[in-house]
Amino acid sequence: MNKLGFFEFLKYRSADIFKLTGQHIRITGIAVLLAVIVGVPLGIYITKNKKVSSAVLNTANVFQTLPSLALFGLIIPIMGIGFKPAIFVLFLYALLPIIKNTYIGINSIEPSIIEAGKGMGMTKSQILTMVEIPLALPIIMGGIRISTVINIGTATIAALIGAGGLGDFIFKGISMSNNNMILAGAVPTALLAISIDFILGILENKLTPLGVKSA
């Protein structure tokens, strides 16, 4: 197989590449979705409860700074190998940027804007959903984009615990000294990260209110 050119190799193994790309998207997508479901409400919560903000951010920071292989090693004795532990580790990695950007986004809103909402008779929930979240959305989306791109790269490590994904090609290529196989895993991973970031950028633009865009 080493004698094949790279593009010939891609054509030859195209079915495997599509399959592993699908697995990669599934692993990353579920992990980031769970991180958004947990991280955004948690980020909002700590803006209203300053006493716990440092503890939450520092805890999330610990998971972010741990080497991915070490974190996988710590999780394997508890959850075993395969899809579920990979999702859990990637979920932990995705949390910090989402929590932190939500926290920063909400806190960056001018207090006068909040006071204006209160003066109009808006409830706390109305201020949150109609003022704070829309104004903070670009920063929140920035955290989601960062988490997604980081996780697409980190998800390659998940192949080492039998979770699949494009890391399968990378590690098999390393063990076989097959550059085509390494590139067949690395190049689609990079293109996937760029493509997803671009799509999320379009989504961010669509969701951001016109008033915020022009500000």
Secondary structure, 3 states (H helix, E strand, C coil): CCCCCHHHHHHHCHHHHHHHHHHHHHHHHHHHHHHHHHHHHHHHHHHHCHHHHHHHHHHHHHHHHCCHHHHHHHHHHHHCCCHHHHHHHHHHHHHHHHHHHHHHHHHCCCHHHHHHHHHCCCCHHHHHHHHHHHHHHHHHHHHHHHHHHHHHHHHHHHHHHCCCCCHHHHHHHHHHCCHHHHHHHHHHHHHHHHHHHHHHHHHHHHHCCHHHHCC
